[in-house]
Amino acid sequence: MSAEASVGSHAADSAQSANSQPAFHNSDELRNRGLLGSKYVKLNVGGSLHYTTVQTLSKEDSLLRSICNGGTEVSIDSEGWVILDRCGRHFGLVLNFLRDGSVPLPEDHKELDEVLEEAQYYRVQGLAQLCISAMQKQKDVFETVCRIPMITSAKEEQKIMASCRKPVVKLQNNRGNNKYSYTSNSDDNLLKNIELFDKLVLRFNGRVLFVKDVLGDEICCWSFYGEGRKIAEVCCTSIVYATEKKQTKVEFPEARIFEETLNILIYENGRGSGPGGLHLLDARGSGASLDEEGATGGERRVRRIHVRRHIMHDERGPGQQTVYKD
C-alpha cells in the first residue's frame, strides 16, 4: 500500500470517529445536554459519590427526574460526574427510597428533620410524606411520656422556672446533706415523699411540670411555682433534740403536699393572675406552722410550710426517760 493510500485511510477513520462521538466545545453545551441517552449516572453530591441508573432517578416526578430528562440544568465535570451542591450525608437514603419504595428512617428527631429537608429539596414526595408520618408518631409518643428534668445548677433552675408556662412542682431531695444521723422512720418517710412525687407526676402529667433537684441544700423540700415565681414551700425535715445527740428527722406531710399541688393548678394557663386567684389561695385552711416572706408594696408573699421546726422529741421506746433540750 502506498503512503498516499495510508494517509487517506487514516483521514477517513478520523472523520467517522468524529461523527460518531459529538464534541462539546464549552461547558454550557455539556450542561444543556443533560443525561439524555445515558443508562447509568455518576453523582457527586457534596463530595459523596453515588453510582445509579437513570431508571432509579426517574421513578418519581422529582428534581432528579428533571435532571435526567434535561429539564434542569446541571454541571458535569470532565470525568462525567454530575455535580450537585448539597450535603451528601442523607443522599444514599434518598436513593434507597427510590430503589425500594421504602426505607428505614433515623429515630433521632434532628436527623429525621434533615432527611425531610433533603426529600423536599429533591421533591421526592413519597419520602417526604414518610418522614412527616414518622415525626407525627414521635410527637404522639412523646406527649404520653412523663419526663422529669433534673436540675444541675441554680442558673438552669431559674431558666426553667422563667420560661415554663405551666405550674411547676420541684422536689429537692439530698439525703447525703444531713449534719446529724437520721431517726428510725426518716428513711421510710423519705421514700414515701419520692413515691408521692412519682404518683403526682403521673396524675398531673401535661398540666404541671415536675422537676427534681438532688444537688440542693435541703434534705427533703417541696417547692411550688406559678407564673415564674415561687408560691409555696413545704419543708419536710426537722432537728430532733434527744438525750445523747441531735438527730435529723424527715416527715411525710402527704395531705399538705397534695393540697399545695392542687393550689398550684390555679396558675394553669395564666389563671392565677386573674380575678379571685389569690383569694382562693388565701382562703385555704391552716394546719402546719406557716412562715410567710414579708412583702412591701405590690410584692407577693411565699407560703413556707414547715411541718415541724426544731421540735423537742425523743423516739426511744416506752419506759425510757426523755430529756428535752433547748
C-alpha positions in Angstrom: 0.0 0.0 0.0 1.3 3.4 -0.9 1.9 6.2 1.6 -0.8 8.2 -0.2 -3.4 5.5 0.4 -2.4 5.1 4.0 -2.9 8.7 4.7 -6.3 8.7 3.0 -7.5 5.7 5.0 -6.4 7.4 8.3 -8.3 10.6 7.5 -11.4 8.6 6.7 -11.3 6.8 10.0 -10.8 10.1 11.9 -13.8 11.6 10.2 -16.0 8.6 11.1 -14.9 8.7 14.7 -15.7 12.4 14.9 -19.2 11.8 13.5 -20.0 9.0 16.0 -18.8 11.0 19.1 -20.0 14.6 19.2 -17.6 17.0 20.8 -18.7 19.7 23.3 -16.9 22.9 22.8 -17.9 24.6 26.0 -19.4 23.8 29.4 -22.8 25.3 28.6 -23.3 22.8 25.7 -22.4 20.0 28.1 -24.7 21.3 30.8 -27.7 21.6 28.5 -27.3 18.1 27.1 -28.4 16.7 30.4 -28.4 12.9 30.8 -30.4 12.1 27.6 -29.4 8.7 26.1 -27.5 7.6 29.3 -28.3 4.5 31.2 -26.0 5.0 34.2 -25.4 8.1 36.2 -22.5 9.2 38.4 -23.5 11.7 41.0 -21.1 13.8 43.2 -23.3 15.2 46.0 -21.2 17.5 48.1 -18.2 15.1 47.8 -20.2 12.0 48.4 -20.0 9.8 45.2 -23.0 7.7 44.1 -23.5 5.4 41.1 -27.0 4.6 40.0 -29.3 4.4 36.9 -31.5 6.9 35.1 -34.4 4.5 35.7 -34.0 4.7 39.5 -33.7 8.5 39.5 -36.8 8.8 37.2 -39.2 6.7 39.4 -40.9 9.8 40.9 -41.7 13.1 39.5 -38.8 14.8 41.3 -35.9 17.1 40.7 -33.7 14.1 39.9 -36.0 13.0 37.1 -35.9 16.6 35.8 -32.1 16.4 35.8 -32.2 13.1 33.9 -34.5 14.3 31.1 -32.7 17.6 30.7 -35.4 19.8 32.3 -33.0 21.1 34.9 -29.5 22.2 34.1 -26.7 20.6 35.9 -22.9 20.8 35.9 -21.0 17.7 34.6 -17.2 17.6 35.1 -14.7 16.3 32.7 -15.0 12.7 34.1 -18.8 12.7 33.6 -19.8 13.2 37.3 -23.0 15.2 37.8 -22.2 17.9 40.4 -25.0 18.5 43.0 -24.2 21.3 45.5 -25.9 19.6 48.5 -24.7 17.8 51.6 -24.4 14.1 50.7 -25.0 12.7 54.2 -28.6 11.5 53.5 -28.5 11.2 49.7 -27.9 7.5 50.0 -31.2 7.2 51.9 -33.0 9.2 49.2 -31.6 6.7 46.5 -32.6 3.7 48.6 -36.1 5.0 48.8 -36.3 5.5 45.0 -35.0 1.9 44.5 -37.2 0.1 47.0 -40.1 2.5 47.7 -39.5 2.3 51.4 -36.5 2.9 53.7 -35.8 2.7 57.5 -35.7 6.3 58.9 -33.5 7.5 61.7 -35.0 7.7 65.1 -33.3 10.9 66.1 -35.6 13.8 65.6 -32.9 16.1 64.3 -31.7 13.6 61.7 -35.2 12.9 60.7 -35.8 16.6 60.1 -32.6 16.7 57.9 -33.9 13.8 55.8 -37.2 15.6 55.4 -35.4 18.7 54.2 -33.5 16.7 51.6 -36.6 14.9 50.4 -38.4 18.3 50.0 -35.4 19.7 48.1 -35.3 16.8 45.7 -39.1 16.9 45.5 -39.3 13.2 46.4 -42.9 13.4 47.8 -43.1 9.8 48.9 -40.1 10.1 51.2 -41.3 13.5 52.5 -44.7 12.0 53.5 -42.9 9.1 55.1 -40.8 11.5 57.2 -43.8 13.6 58.2 -45.7 10.5 59.3 -42.7 9.3 61.4 -42.4 12.7 63.0 -46.1 12.7 63.9 -45.8 9.3 65.5 -42.8 10.5 67.6 -44.8 13.5 68.7 -47.7 11.3 69.8 -45.4 9.1 71.8 -43.6 12.0 73.4 -46.8 13.6 74.6 -47.7 10.4 76.5 -44.3 10.1 78.2 -43.7 11.6 81.6 -40.4 13.5 81.5 -38.8 14.8 84.7 -36.0 17.3 84.3 -33.1 17.0 86.7 -31.7 20.4 87.8 -27.9 20.7 87.6 -27.4 24.3 88.6 -29.1 27.3 90.0 -28.9 29.1 86.7 -30.6 26.2 85.0 -33.4 26.2 87.6 -34.0 29.9 87.1 -34.2 29.4 83.3 -36.7 26.6 83.7 -39.0 28.5 86.1 -38.9 31.7 84.0 -39.6 30.0 80.7 -42.2 27.4 81.7 -45.8 28.5 81.2 -47.1 25.6 83.3 -47.2 25.4 87.1 -44.0 23.8 88.4 -43.5 21.4 91.4 -39.9 20.8 92.5 -38.8 18.1 94.9 -35.4 18.8 96.4 -34.0 15.5 97.6 -30.5 15.2 99.0 -30.2 12.6 101.6 -26.4 13.0 102.0 -26.7 16.6 103.2 -27.5 15.7 106.8 -25.4 17.0 109.6 -26.8 14.6 112.2 -27.9 11.0 112.0 -31.4 10.1 110.9 -34.2 8.9 113.1 -35.6 5.4 112.6 -38.5 6.4 110.4 -36.7 9.0 108.3 -35.6 6.7 105.5 -39.1 5.4 105.1 -40.6 8.9 105.0 -38.0 10.0 102.5 -39.0 7.1 100.2 -42.7 8.0 100.7 -42.0 11.5 99.6 -40.3 10.2 96.4 -43.1 7.8 95.7 -45.7 10.6 96.2 -43.7 12.7 93.7 -43.9 9.9 91.1 -47.6 9.5 91.6 -48.3 13.2 91.2 -46.2 13.2 88.0 -48.5 10.5 86.6 -51.7 12.1 87.8 -50.9 15.7 86.6 -48.8 14.9 83.5 -49.3 17.6 80.9 -50.7 20.1 83.3 -47.8 20.6 85.7 -44.1 20.4 85.1 -42.4 18.3 87.8 -38.6 18.7 88.3 -36.1 17.1 90.7 -33.1 18.7 92.4 -30.6 16.3 94.0 -27.8 18.9 94.5 -29.6 21.4 96.8 -29.1 22.2 100.4 -32.3 20.7 101.7 -32.7 17.0 102.5 -36.4 16.9 101.5 -38.3 20.0 100.5 -41.1 20.6 98.1 -41.4 23.9 96.2 -44.4 25.1 94.1 -44.1 27.7 91.3 -46.7 29.6 89.3 -46.1 32.3 86.6 -42.3 32.1 87.1 -42.2 32.7 90.9 -42.3 30.6 94.0 -45.8 30.3 95.5 -45.3 27.9 98.4 -42.7 25.6 100.0 -43.2 22.5 102.2 -40.1 21.6 104.2 -40.2 18.0 105.5 -37.1 18.0 107.6 -36.5 18.9 111.3 -34.0 18.6 114.0 -34.8 16.3 117.0 -33.2 17.1 120.3 -32.7 13.8 122.2 -30.7 13.0 125.3 -27.4 11.9 123.8 -27.3 13.7 120.5 -29.3 15.6 117.9 -30.9 13.8 115.0 -32.4 14.7 111.7 -36.0 13.7 111.1 -37.9 13.5 107.8 -41.6 13.9 107.8 -44.2 12.9 105.2 -47.0 15.5 105.1 -48.9 13.9 102.3 -52.1 15.9 102.8 -50.3 19.2 102.8 -48.2 18.4 99.7 -51.3 17.2 97.8 -53.2 20.4 98.8 -50.4 22.6 97.6 -50.3 20.7 94.3 -54.0 21.4 93.8 -53.5 25.0 94.8 -50.8 25.5 92.1 -53.3 24.4 89.4 -54.8 27.9 89.9 -51.9 29.2 87.9 -52.6 26.8 85.0 -53.0 28.8 81.7 -52.3 32.1 83.5 -55.5 31.9 85.6 -53.6 32.7 88.9 -53.2 36.3 87.9 -56.9 36.7 87.1 -59.6 37.9 89.4 -60.0 35.8 92.5 -56.9 33.8 92.0 -55.0 34.9 95.1 -58.2 35.0 97.2 -58.7 31.3 96.6 -55.2 30.6 97.9 -55.7 32.8 101.0 -59.0 31.1 101.8 -57.4 27.7 102.5 -57.2 26.2 106.0 -54.1 26.1 108.2 -52.6 23.1 109.8 -48.8 23.1 109.9 -46.8 26.0 111.0 -46.6 28.7 108.3 -43.9 31.3 107.6 -44.6 34.0 105.0 -42.0 36.2 103.5 -42.7 39.8 104.2 -43.6 41.9 101.2 -43.7 45.6 100.6 -45.7 47.5 98.0 -47.3 45.2 95.4 -45.0 42.2 96.0 -46.5 38.8 96.7 -45.6 36.5 99.5 -44.3 32.9 99.5 -46.0 30.5 101.9 -43.3 28.5 103.7 -44.8 25.5 105.4 -42.6 23.7 108.0 -44.1 20.5 109.3 -42.0 20.7 112.4 -39.2 23.1 113.2 -36.6 22.1 115.7 -39.0 20.1 117.7 -38.0 18.5 121.1 -38.9 14.9 120.7 -37.3 11.5 121.6 -38.3 8.4 119.7 -36.9 6.0 122.2 -39.0 3.1 123.4 -41.6 3.4 126.2 -40.2 3.3 129.7 -37.0 5.2 128.8 -36.5 8.6 130.2 -36.9 11.5 127.8 -34.9 14.7 128.4 -35.7 17.8 126.4 -33.1 20.3 125.5 -33.2 23.8 124.1 
